[in-house]
Amino acid sequence: MLSDWRNITFANPEFFWAFLLIPVLVLWYILRNKKLHGTVKFGTTTNFGSSVLGHFRHSLIVLKCLALAALITAIARPQTSLSWQDVTTEGIDIAIALDISGSMLAEDFKPNRLEASKQVAMDFISERPYDRIGLVIYAGESFTQCPLTTDHDVLLNLFGDIQNGMIEDGTAIGMGLATAVSRLKDSEAISKVAIVLTDGSNNSGSIPPVTAAEIAKEFGIRVYTVGVGSNGTARTPYLDQFGRKQYQNVPVRIDEKTLEEIAEITDGKYFRATNKSKLEDIYKEIDQLEKSKIEVTEYKKKSERFIPFALLAVALLLLEFLLRNLIFKGIV
């Protein structure tokens, strides 16, 4: 409450000129008092009580002046406001297409490729509060897990829920990119970016990756492709015929040629992430992009605060009236 009063403003500050009436009122009272009352001297203490009241009768003019000051303040309409300042910030629209196929469970990243990719992406999202970011997941097919949004709390929760097996297995890179493009194509941002993460080569879906890249180019979408996986072989879990979890070393086969071609077509860049730190570098590169301005409209909520001053003026005038007619009656 006290912080509200620190931010007080006045809707009609010109009425403060009326404070000049107060010294005029005091001067008028002094001159009137000298004219109506002579100097009275008492030789005994018989009328001491009346003399004391006579001195206190001047409190009436004080009450009138205070009431006038409170009334003028009320007419000036004091207000407090709760507001958010205008903000012009910069951001880009980003769609992340994440491969969740079975091979993403390989443990050459800790704890595995999928979880490491999720964590780095979530850290990136948390550091870019003004960007609109969406999420596409794909394996043998693709779908939008979250449309473009600035509600990153919701987005992060959806990221946390991603796991292998949500959709049919496979690697439909073209479908994943095409779905990301469909989320970005109507964006009015200056910079539109799709990030496609995969650890394999396209083997599913009805849209070839290069065709999806050509579509992205038509809509002015820059595509960063990321090959996730170490060199050589990677320890990968699988279930045997009895449903038991087993491990085998699987060769890392990333179609780098296609990923490079996608990036080149869309004026993007291809990255090979052989570890988590390399994956983090990819998102740092995105920070260097040209950013679109986002205007945040200022919001103000004003509250009137004249009532306390009006009530104070009434209370002072009522007190002055009672004192003048009950206590100082016959003296003033």
N, C-alpha and C positions, 0 to 999 in steps of 0.2 A: 504493500500500500504506500509506504514512504517513497519507494522508487518511482511510483506513479506521479507523486507530487513534485518530484525533482524534474520531471519532463513536462511541466505545466506550460501551456501557451494560452493566449487570449484571443478570442474570435473578434472582439471589438475593443482593441487597446486604445482607440481614440477617446473613449470615455474617461480615461485616467486624467484628462485635462480638468475634469470636474473636481479633482482634489484641490484645485486652487480655491474652491469655495470654502474649504475648511479654515484657512487663515482669515478669510473675509468674515466668516461666521464668528471666529474668536474675537476679532477686532470689534465687530458690531456688539458683541456681548460685553466687552470691557467698557466701551463708550456708554452703552445703555446702563450698565451697572453703576458707573460713576454718576450718571445723571439722576438715577432714581434713588440711590442710597447715599446718605451722608456718612460722615465718620461718627460712630457712636462709641463713647467711652463709658465704662461702668465703674463706679467707685467701690462696689462691693461684689461679692461672689454670688449674689442672689440670682442674677440672670446669666450665670456662667454657662449653663446648659444651652440656653438660647444662643449665646455667643459661639459656642462650638458648632451648633447646627448651622449658624450663619456662615461659618467658614466652609463647612462641608456642602453648602448649597452649590458651590462651584463645580461639584462632581457632576451636576446635571448637564452642564455644557460639554464636559468631557465625554459623557455617555452619548450625547447627541453627535459629537464629532466622530466618535468611534462607529456609531450606527451609520452615519453618512459614508464613512470610508468603506465599511462592509457592503453597503448598498451599491456604491460605485463599482467595487470589485465584482459584485454579482452581475451588474449590468454589462461589465466588460467580458463576461462569459469565459471564465477560466475553463480549460479543457486539458485532459491528459490524453496521450495517444500511445497506442501500441503499434509499432510499425516494423517492417522489414525494408531495408534500404534497397534501392535499385541495384541490380547486379548484372553486369555484362560479362559473361564468362565464355570460355571456348570449349568446344567438344566435337566429337565425331560420332557417327553412327556405325556401330560395329556388330557384325553377326559372327559368332563363333560356331564353326561346324566341327564337332568332335566325334572321332571314330570310337565306337564302343564295341568293336568286334572282339572275338575271343582272343586274338593275338595281342590285344592291348593289355592282357593280363600277364604278359611276360615280365620277369622280375629283373631285367637289366637296369630299370629305374626302381627306386625304392618308394613305397612298397611294391609298386608295379607301374607300368606305363600309364595306365588309365588314371590311377589315383594321383600320380605326380602331375599329369597334365591338368587334372581338375584343380589341384592345389595352386599351381602357378597361375592358372586362369582366374581363380577366385581372388588371389592376392592382387592381380592386375585390376580386376573389377573394383575392389575395395579402394584402390588409389585413384580411381577416375569417377568421382561422384556425379559429374555433370554430363557424362557421355550416355547416350542411349545405347544399350547393349542387349542383344538377343542371343538365344542359344538354340542351335540345331544339333540333333544327335543322329548318327547314321551307322549302319552296319550293312545288312543286306538290303535295307530300305532306309528311308529317312523321314523324320518329322520334326516339327518345331516344338521344342520343349518349353520355350519362353519367347514371346515376340519382343520387339525392341521396347525397352522400358528404362526409365531412370529410377524405378523402385528396385534398387539393388539388393535390398533385404530379401525380397521375393526371389529374385534371380539367384542369389547365393544359396537359398534353401533348395531350389530346383537343381542347382549344380551338385549340391551334396547328395541328392537322391539318385543321381545317375549311377547305373551299374550295368555290367555286361549281362546280356540275356533279356533286356527290355524289349528288343525287337529281333527279328530273324537274323541269324549270323551271316556274315559275308562282308565285303568292302565295296560299297557303292559310292565312290568318291564323287562321281558326276552328279548323283542324286543329292548328296549332301550339300555340294556347292550350289546346285540349282535351287534347293530349298532356301539356302541362305540368301541367294539373289532375290527370291520372291519376297523375302522380308525387307530387303533394302531398296527395291526398285522404286517405290513411291516416296522415299525419303527426300526431303528438301535440304538436307545438310550438304555443305560444300564437299566434305570428305566422307566417303562411304567405303567401308572396309569389310572384307570377309576374311576370316582366318580359318584355314582348313588344316586340321591336324589328322594325320594318318600314319600307320606303321606298315602299310602294305601297298598293294597295287589294286586297281579297279577290277573287280571280278563279278559285280552284281549291278542291278539297276538298268533302267531303260535309256538313260542319258549318258553319253560318253563324257568324260571329264573335260576334254578340249571344247566340246560343244557348249557345255555349261560355262566355260571360260569366255567364249565368244559372246554369250548372252550377258555375262557380267560386264564385259567391255562396253556393250551397247548402252548399258545403264550407268556407266561411269563409276563402276565399282572396282576398287583395287583389291586384288586378292593376294594375301600372304599365305604361302603353302609351307607346311612344316612336316618334315619327315622325322618321326619319333622312333628312335631305336639305336642301340649301340652297333658297333661293327662286328661282323662275324656271326656268332650264334648267341642266343639268349635262352636262359632257363625259363621254360614255359609250362604252366600246369595243364593237366588234362585229366579226365575221368576214365578209368579203365572199365572193362566189361562188368565189373562188380560195383561200379559207382564210387570207387575209391579214388582219391586225389593222388595223382602221380605227376612226375616231372620229366621233361625231356628237353634236350638242347635243340632249338629250332633255328635254322638259318634266318638271318635278318634280310628280308627282301623288300626293299622300298623302291617303288617306281619313280626314281628321282628324275628321270627324263621327262615324264608326264607332268610331274609337279613343277619342274622348272619351266615347262612350256606354258602351263596355266599362269604362273607368275609373270612371265614375259608378255603374254597376250594382254594382260590387264594392267601392265605397268607396276606390278608388285615385286615381290622378292621371294626367293625360295631359301629356306633355312633347313639345315640338318641338325637336329637336336640329339646329340649322343648322350647327354646327361641333363640334369635338372637346371644347372646354371646356364647352359646354352639355351634352354627353353625360356628362361627368364630374360635373356638378351633379346629374344624375338619381340617380346612385349615392350621393351625399352625402345626398340626401333619404331614402333607405332607411335610413340610419344613425339617423334620428330615430324609427324605428318602435319600438313596444313590443317588448321582447325576451324570449324564453323562457329560463328557467334550465336550464343543463346541469350535472349533477352528475358530477364526475370522481372516482371512488373512489380513495382512497389505496392505494398498493401498497408493501409493505415486504418486503424479502428479508433475513433475518437470517443471519449466519454466526457459528458458535461460535469463540471464540478462547481457550478454556481450556487447550488441549493444550500450548502453549509454557510456560505456568506450571506445569503438572503435570510436564512433562519437566524443567524447571528444578529443581523440588522434589526429584525423584528423583536428579538429578545432584548436587545439594548434599548430600543424605543419603549418597549413595555415596561422595563425596569425604570427608565427615566420618568415615565408617566406615573407609575406607582409611587416613586419617591417624591415627586413634585406634589402629588395630591394627598399623600398620606403622611409623610415624614416632614416635608418642608412646606406644607401648606401654611400660608400666612407669613412665611419668611421671604419667599421669592416673589 
